[in-house]
Amino acid sequence: MRRVALSFCLGLVVALVAGAEPITIGEKVTIQSEILGEKRTILVSTPANYERGRDRFPVLYMTDGDAHLTHTRGTVDFLVRNGLMPDLIIVGVTNTNRTRDLSPTRWARPGPDGGQPAAPVGGGADAFLDFFEKELFPYVDAHYRTAPYRLFAGHSLGGLLALYVFAARPDMFDAVITASPALNWDDDFIIRRTAEFLKDRKELPRTLFVTMANEEEGDPAPTRFERLRTILGRSSAVGFVWDSKSMPEETHGTVVLRTHYWGLRKIFEGWQLPIEPRVGFKGTMDDFKRHFAGLSKRFGFEVVPPEPLVNQIGYQFLGRNEVEGAVAFFRYNVALRPGSANVYDSLAEALGRAGKTEESLANYEKAVAVAKETRDPLLEALTANRDRAVAAAKTKGVPR
């Protein structure tokens, strides 16, 4: 297996001044697949500040990676900022022979007028999934800090593949998102396969989310999508969580963005801390830790509270003038991430409010030292915070 890593930019870059830096959301990797007998291009997007941290992340694998990486990274970032899900590593697989790889059976499609079928095509899904299991998963796990929780998302023929992997290889992914799947493939093969898979199944600790755009408008009832939903609704398998949305206002092309948004919301339902409007989190540190312990148990990997979230809660306490509570959360953030400059700066501010000037100044110094060591882009701001704190201490007669 050979790796060629290339930095690439998918965001809009406008060079307004000399020295402007591009916004880079991922890297391109080339893998020589022995199973498929060809080189495959993979696009990998890691969370912001990934290089400066040690956290591990679940992985979202997608088909049609070049078409969907940019908007999916944006959706994940948006939901993460709002505390609705964990951050993810996103792995988008680009296409070589799309029909071959994404379809589970060979099918002689009828002609557009219903006449003579074309030559049979497709049927390479199992080889493509072997590539995932035996080559792609090991590569990603070896080169990135992954957590043992995998998601899969596919659109159209990729949605057909998503339903197939759900029904034929349920142990590959913990959660599956499928946008406007090609339910008509091979005379509704996947509807029959899903029904067969779910029949009499007692346990299925998996999540499935399915959407359909306006493709079935005017079709006689029940449509294929309605039939699929009926099959899913009949399942009583313990642990099986599923949901679906009809999106008739979307076209086959536009349905993907909203599908990923609502699919991720469903998969990580209950992730968010209980927040009171205008005041934020009002629980104790024990409540906070208990929430994340519950998430860890539910999702099967250690869920570490994100640095921005812990920081935000600390400032919520500070805003309510609950200084000791703020100090407790900021100390917790330092314990979780001693290699982050910002956590020391926040703790220093709260300690200053608590009247612990010496310890506050020591943490401002630590913030600047760590920022220099890690080349943190906030170094200038952190240095200014330290200098203001030192100047204020001097006016109060605190020696330095």
N, C-alpha and C positions, 0 to 999 in steps of 0.2 A: 504494500500500500504506500503510495507516494503522496506527499502533501506539498502543495504550493499555496502559500498564504499571501493574499493580496489585500492591501487596504483599499477600500472603495467607499465612495460617498453617494448616498441615495437622497440626501436632503438637498434643499435649495441653497446654493452658496452664492452670495453676492459679494464680490471683492470691492468693498467701498473704500478701503484704505490699504496701503501697502502693508504686507505682513498679516492680512486677515487669514484666519484659520478656518479650514473647511469643517463642516459638521459631519462627522462620520458615525454611522449607526451600526456598522458591522464589518465583516471581512469575508472574502471569497476564498473558499478552500476547494482544491481539486483532489478527488480521491479516485484512485485506480481500482475499479471494482472487478474482482475476479469472478464474482457470481454473474454479473451482467455482461462481462466481457467488454467494458468500455470505461472511459473516464467519466466521472460524474462531478458536477459543480454544485457546491453547497454554500449557501449564504448563512452566516452565523452572526446574530446580534446579541450582545451581552448587555446587561443593565448598566446604566450610568455609574461611574465610579467603580466598576467591576475590578479594574486593575489595582485599585487602592484598598480593596477589601479582602476578606477571607470567607465570606458567606457562600453557601451552596444554594443552587436554584433549581426548581423544577424546569423541565424542558418541553417546549411546545414545538412539535415537528409539523411542517406544512408541505403540501404539494404546491406546485406553481409558485415557488418561492420568490422569483423575481417580480411577480405581479403583486404579491401580497405582503412582502416583508415591511415596507415602509408604513403602510396604514396600520398594520397589526402592531408594530413597535409603538406607534403613537397611541393606539387603544390601550395597550398594556400599561404604558407610562401614565396615561390619564387615570386609569382605574387604580393603579398603585398609589398615585399621589392622593387619591381620595380614600385610601385605606380599605379598598374593596377586594383586594387580592394580593398575593405575593408577587414580587418581581419574577420574571422568567428569562431564561435563555431561549431564544427563538432560532430554530434551524429550518431554513427554507430550502427544499430540494428543487432545483431547476429541471427542465424537461430535455429529453433527447427524443424519445418516441412516446409521446404522451398517451395515445390510445392504447398502445401495447402495455405500458406499465400500470396504468390506472384501472384497467378493466379485468375482472376475474375470470371471464370466459371468452372464447372466440364466438363472434356473432356475425352472421351475414345480414347486415342491415337491409331492410326493404328500401327500394328506391324512393325518391321524393314523391313520386306519384303513386306509390304502392305497388309498383311493378317489379321487374326483375331485381332480386337482391344483389347487392354488391358482393365482392369476394369477402370471405370471413376475415375479421380483424380482431385484434386484442388478445386477451387471455394471459398476459404476463404479470398479473398482480402478485401471484405467489412468489415468483422470482424477485420481484421488486421488494416485497416484504422480507424475503430472505436477506436481501441487501441491507435493509434497515436493521434487522436483528443481528446479523453476523458481522457486518462491516461498519455501518454508520453508527449504531449505538456504542460499540466499543471505542470507535474513534472519538466521538463526542465526550464520552465518559473519561477517556484518557487525557484529553486536551483541555477540558473545561471543568469548572467546579460544579458538578451536577448533584442534585438531590434525587432520591429514588422515587420520583413521581413524574410520569410522562403523559403528555397530552398530544392529540393528533387532530389536525384540521384539514379539511379538503373541500373543494368547490367543484360542482358539476361532475365530471368524471372523477375528480378527486374526492367529491362527496360520495360517489359510488364506492370508491376504494375505502373511504372512512367507514361506511356501513359494513363493508365486507370484512375489514379488519376487526370491527366490533363483534361480528357474528362468527368469523372463522378463526380468529386468533385473539380471543378476549384478554389474554394475559399480556399482550404487548403494550397496551396503553391503559392508564387509569381513567381517562376521560377522552371523549371523542366529540368533535364539532363537525357537522356536515351541512354545508350551504347548498341549497337547491341541487340535491344529488340526482344523478341520471337514473331515476327509478325505472325508466322504460327499457333499460339495457337488457338485451337478450330475453325479450318477452317477460319483463318484470322479475328477472332472476333474483334480484336482491330482496324483493319483498317476500318471495317464497323462502329464501335462505334465512332471513331474519325471523320469520314465523317458526321455521323448523328449529332454529337455535334457541328461541325463547320458550318453546313448548316444554312444559313440565320442568323447567329449570328452577331449582330451589334457592340457589344463592347466586348473586352476581354483584359484587361490590364495585360497580362501575357507574360512570355518569355519561349520558348521551344527550346531545342537543341537536335538533334538526330544524331546518327552515325550508320554506319554499317561496319563491318569488311569484311573478305573474304568469309563469309558463303554462299552468294548467287552467287558465281562464277560459271558460267556455267548454271545458271537458265535462262529460256526463258524470254525475255523482254515483257512487263515491269515486273521487279522483284517486290516483295512486297515493298521493300524500295523505289523504284521509284514510285510505286502507292501511298505510304504514302506521299512522297514529293509533288506529284501532288495535293493531297487533301489539304495539308497545303498551297500550293501556291495559291489555289483558294480563300482562305479566305480573306475577305476585312474588317474583324472586326477591329474597331478602337482600337489602343493600343496593338494589338497582334504583337509580335516580335518573329520571329523564324528563325532558320538556321539549316543546316545539313551538314554533311561531310561523303563522302564515303571514307573508309580507307582500300582499298584492300590489302595494304601491311601489315596489322595487322591481327592477328588471333582472334578468338572469345575470347580468354583469355587475349591477350595483348592490346585490343582496349580501355580498361577502362582508363588507365592513360592519354592518349592523349585526350580522350573524355572529361574528367574532366578539363583538361587544356583549350581546345578550348571552352568548354561550359561555363566556368567561364569567359573567355575573352569576349564571346558574351553577357552574362548577364550583365556584368559591362562595356560594351563598353562606352567610353566617360568618364570613371572615372578619367583617368590620367590628371594631370595638363598639360597645354601647355608648353613643355620644348624645349628649343633651344639646339642643339648639342654643346657640349663643354663649354657652359656657364650656362645652367640650366634655372630656372624660372626667367624671367625679368619683370614680372608684378608688380603691386603695392599691398599693403596689401588689398586694396579694391577689386582688381581683385581676389586675393586669396580667400577672404571671399565670394565673389560673386559666385565663382566656387563651393564651398562647399554648399552654400545656394541652388544652382541649383540642386546639387545631392540630398540634403535633400528633396526637393520638388518632384523630380522624383521618388525616392525610398520610400518615405512616412515615413521616420524616420530621426531624427536629426543626420546628419553625422558630427562627430567631427574630424577635421584634426588630423591624427596620429602624435604622438610626434616625431618619427624619421623623418617624412617628413618635419615638421616645422623646426626641427633642421637642416636638410640637406639644406633647402632653406636659412636659416640664414647663414650657412657656404658658400653657393654659393655667397651670397652678400659680405661676408667677403673676399672671394677669389678674388672678383672683386674690392676690396678696397672700397666698398660702405658700410661704417661702420654704418652709421645711419640706413640704411635699415636693416642691420644685427641685430642691437640692437632692432629694432621694432619687428622683427620676434621672436627673443629670448624672449623679454618681453611678447609677445603674448603666447608663449609656457608656460611661467611661470604662466600666468593667467589661461591657460587651465588646467595645471597639477601642482598645488602647492605642491603636495606630491611626486614629482619626484626630485631626487637629481641632475640628469644630466642637467635638464633645467637651474638650477642656475649656474652650472659650465660653460655652454655655454654662458649664459648671461654675466658672470664675464669676460670671455675671450674677448668678444666684447666690453664691457665697458672699459677694459684695453686698447684696441686698440683705443678707442675714447678719451683716456686721463682722464677718470673718475675713478681715482685710488681708492679713498675711497669707492665708490659704488661697484667697481669691487671686492675689498677685502671683503666687506660685503657679496657679493653673493658667493664668494668662501667659506666663513665660513658657509653660509646657506647650501651650497651643502654638506659639510661634516656633518653638524648637521642632515640634513634629511637622509643622507646615514646611519648614525649610528642608527637613529630611525627606519628606515625601513629595516635594515640589508642588505643594497644594496651590491651586490658582487663587485661593483666598488669602494667601500670605500677606498681601498688602493690607487688607481689611483687618486681619487678625493682629497685625503689628500695630495698626492705629488704635485698636481697642486696648491693647496692652499699654501703649504709651499714654492714652487718656487716663487709664486706671492708675498708672504710676504717678502721673501729674496730680490727680485728685488726692491720692494718698499723701503726697508731699504737703499739699495745702492743709491737710489735717494733722501734719506732724508725724506721719508714719514713716520711719526711716527705711531706705532701700539700699 
